[in-house]
């Protein structure tokens, strides 16, 4: 995570997230269905 005083716009993880999209760079994801991510891993992907 970047310092709290230097968070990027959008999702704070987008600079180093391999699943990041343009939406991640613009919008902050909110917690929904147990995750705060626009592109969460499917359960099978998360387990591997
Ligand atoms: S919302 Fe999810 S996919 Fe997008 S940058 Fe954040 S962690 Fe990655």
Backbone and ligand atoms as CSV (ligand in chain L), in Angstrom:
chain,resi,resn,atom,element,x,y,z
A,1,UNK,N,N,0.846,-1.193,0.000
A,1,UNK,CA,C,0.000,0.000,0.000
A,1,UNK,C,C,0.883,1.246,0.000
A,2,UNK,N,N,0.485,2.258,-0.758
A,2,UNK,CA,C,1.198,3.535,-0.684
A,2,UNK,C,C,0.865,4.222,0.636
A,3,UNK,N,N,1.654,5.219,1.028
A,3,UNK,CA,C,1.352,5.952,2.267
A,3,UNK,C,C,-0.050,6.553,2.201
A,4,UNK,N,N,-0.726,6.625,3.352
A,4,UNK,CA,C,-2.091,7.141,3.405
A,4,UNK,C,C,-2.161,8.572,2.886
A,5,UNK,N,N,-1.046,9.288,2.956
A,5,UNK,CA,C,-1.020,10.680,2.492
A,5,UNK,C,C,-0.751,10.785,0.990
A,6,UNK,N,N,-0.510,9.645,0.330
A,6,UNK,CA,C,-0.184,9.691,-1.097
A,6,UNK,C,C,-0.947,8.624,-1.883
A,7,UNK,N,N,-2.207,8.431,-1.537
A,7,UNK,CA,C,-2.999,7.425,-2.235
A,7,UNK,C,C,-3.295,7.890,-3.661
A,8,UNK,N,N,-3.232,6.998,-4.633
A,8,UNK,CA,C,-3.561,7.375,-6.011
A,8,UNK,C,C,-5.084,7.491,-6.158
A,9,UNK,N,N,-5.561,8.092,-7.226
A,9,UNK,CA,C,-7.004,8.116,-7.453
A,9,UNK,C,C,-7.497,6.691,-7.725
A,10,UNK,N,N,-8.779,6.458,-7.523
A,10,UNK,CA,C,-9.337,5.133,-7.771
A,10,UNK,C,C,-8.940,4.147,-6.699
A,11,UNK,N,N,-8.860,2.887,-7.068
A,11,UNK,CA,C,-8.468,1.841,-6.125
A,11,UNK,C,C,-6.998,2.031,-5.745
A,12,UNK,N,N,-6.702,1.992,-4.447
A,12,UNK,CA,C,-5.332,2.223,-3.975
A,12,UNK,C,C,-4.356,1.174,-4.479
A,13,UNK,N,N,-4.846,0.018,-4.904
A,13,UNK,CA,C,-3.972,-1.067,-5.354
A,13,UNK,C,C,-3.657,-1.004,-6.842
A,14,UNK,N,N,-4.310,-0.151,-7.588
A,14,UNK,CA,C,-4.200,-0.234,-9.052
A,14,UNK,C,C,-2.779,-0.089,-9.604
A,15,UNK,N,N,-1.878,0.682,-8.972
A,15,UNK,CA,C,-0.527,0.782,-9.567
A,15,UNK,C,C,0.209,-0.549,-9.628
A,16,UNK,N,N,-0.149,-1.494,-8.764
A,16,UNK,CA,C,0.569,-2.776,-8.792
A,16,UNK,C,C,-0.361,-3.973,-8.954
A,17,UNK,N,N,-1.602,-3.756,-9.374
A,17,UNK,CA,C,-2.562,-4.854,-9.544
A,17,UNK,C,C,-2.598,-5.290,-11.003
A,18,UNK,N,N,-2.356,-6.564,-11.261
A,18,UNK,CA,C,-2.335,-7.053,-12.649
A,18,UNK,C,C,-3.734,-7.176,-13.244
A,19,UNK,N,N,-4.771,-7.019,-12.430
A,19,UNK,CA,C,-6.143,-7.077,-12.927
A,19,UNK,C,C,-6.748,-5.675,-13.105
A,20,UNK,N,N,-5.989,-4.642,-12.858
A,20,UNK,CA,C,-6.513,-3.273,-12.901
A,20,UNK,C,C,-6.979,-2.882,-14.302
A,21,UNK,N,N,-8.057,-2.140,-14.329
A,21,UNK,CA,C,-8.605,-1.610,-15.582
A,21,UNK,C,C,-8.760,-0.095,-15.435
A,22,UNK,N,N,-9.242,0.534,-16.477
A,22,UNK,CA,C,-9.460,1.975,-16.434
A,22,UNK,C,C,-10.421,2.339,-15.305
A,23,UNK,N,N,-11.443,1.530,-15.077
A,23,UNK,CA,C,-12.386,1.798,-13.981
A,23,UNK,C,C,-11.657,1.821,-12.639
A,24,UNK,N,N,-10.711,0.916,-12.436
A,24,UNK,CA,C,-9.934,0.863,-11.188
A,24,UNK,C,C,-9.136,2.146,-10.996
A,25,UNK,N,N,-8.685,2.736,-12.087
A,25,UNK,CA,C,-7.893,3.964,-11.995
A,25,UNK,C,C,-8.760,5.189,-11.717
A,26,UNK,N,N,-10.068,5.088,-11.966
A,26,UNK,CA,C,-10.976,6.229,-11.793
A,26,UNK,C,C,-11.817,6.159,-10.527
A,27,UNK,N,N,-12.306,4.944,-10.160
A,27,UNK,CA,C,-13.303,4.802,-9.103
A,27,UNK,C,C,-12.759,3.997,-7.922
A,28,UNK,N,N,-13.250,4.313,-6.736
A,28,UNK,CA,C,-12.880,3.562,-5.539
A,28,UNK,C,C,-13.923,2.468,-5.328
A,29,UNK,N,N,-13.510,1.201,-5.310
A,29,UNK,CA,C,-14.488,0.131,-5.104
A,29,UNK,C,C,-15.034,0.143,-3.679
A,30,UNK,N,N,-16.306,-0.167,-3.524
A,30,UNK,CA,C,-16.912,-0.250,-2.194
A,30,UNK,C,C,-17.129,-1.714,-1.850
A,31,UNK,N,N,-17.222,-1.982,-0.549
A,31,UNK,CA,C,-17.415,-3.360,-0.091
A,31,UNK,C,C,-18.794,-3.870,-0.517
A,32,UNK,N,N,-18.799,-4.973,-1.234
A,32,UNK,CA,C,-20.041,-5.563,-1.731
A,32,UNK,C,C,-19.828,-7.070,-1.865
A,33,UNK,N,N,-20.719,-7.834,-1.305
A,33,UNK,CA,C,-20.594,-9.300,-1.329
A,33,UNK,C,C,-19.245,-9.771,-0.788
A,34,UNK,N,N,-18.759,-9.109,0.232
A,34,UNK,CA,C,-17.545,-9.546,0.898
A,34,UNK,C,C,-16.247,-9.112,0.247
A,35,UNK,N,N,-16.308,-8.298,-0.803
A,35,UNK,CA,C,-15.079,-7.836,-1.432
A,35,UNK,C,C,-15.229,-6.389,-1.877
A,36,UNK,N,N,-14.133,-5.681,-1.902
A,36,UNK,CA,C,-14.119,-4.309,-2.411
A,36,UNK,C,C,-13.192,-4.298,-3.615
A,37,UNK,N,N,-13.651,-4.912,-4.699
A,37,UNK,CA,C,-12.830,-5.048,-5.906
A,37,UNK,C,C,-13.755,-5.120,-7.109
A,38,UNK,N,N,-13.390,-4.427,-8.178
A,38,UNK,CA,C,-14.195,-4.472,-9.403
A,38,UNK,C,C,-14.003,-5.777,-10.164
A,39,UNK,N,N,-12.878,-6.429,-9.944
A,39,UNK,CA,C,-12.561,-7.650,-10.700
A,39,UNK,C,C,-12.021,-8.722,-9.766
A,40,UNK,N,N,-12.847,-9.180,-8.808
A,40,UNK,CA,C,-12.353,-10.166,-7.848
A,40,UNK,C,C,-12.050,-11.500,-8.514
A,41,UNK,N,N,-11.141,-12.230,-7.903
A,41,UNK,CA,C,-10.818,-13.566,-8.394
A,41,UNK,C,C,-12.012,-14.479,-8.175
A,42,UNK,N,N,-12.236,-15.394,-9.104
A,42,UNK,CA,C,-13.235,-16.433,-8.916
A,42,UNK,C,C,-12.711,-17.364,-7.823
A,43,UNK,N,N,-13.579,-18.051,-7.081
A,43,UNK,CA,C,-13.107,-18.931,-5.996
A,43,UNK,C,C,-12.023,-19.901,-6.450
A,44,UNK,N,N,-12.128,-20.482,-7.633
A,44,UNK,CA,C,-11.113,-21.438,-8.098
A,44,UNK,C,C,-9.768,-20.744,-8.327
A,45,UNK,N,N,-9.805,-19.515,-8.827
A,45,UNK,CA,C,-8.560,-18.765,-9.049
A,45,UNK,C,C,-7.922,-18.394,-7.716
A,46,UNK,N,N,-8.761,-17.997,-6.749
A,46,UNK,CA,C,-8.250,-17.577,-5.448
A,46,UNK,C,C,-7.602,-18.738,-4.701
A,47,UNK,N,N,-8.079,-19.953,-4.942
A,47,UNK,CA,C,-7.559,-21.128,-4.239
A,47,UNK,C,C,-6.233,-21.603,-4.810
A,48,UNK,N,N,-5.921,-21.226,-6.036
A,48,UNK,CA,C,-4.683,-21.733,-6.656
A,48,UNK,C,C,-3.491,-20.856,-6.358
L,1,LIG,S1,S,-10.463,-2.875,-7.860
L,1,LIG,FE1,FE,-9.629,-4.945,-7.743
L,1,LIG,S2,S,-8.871,-5.343,-9.803
L,1,LIG,FE2,FE,-9.122,-3.158,-9.615
L,1,LIG,S3,S,-7.097,-2.427,-8.960
L,1,LIG,FE3,FE,-8.344,-2.733,-7.130
L,1,LIG,S4,S,-7.771,-4.772,-6.441
L,1,LIG,FE4,FE,-7.150,-4.608,-8.599
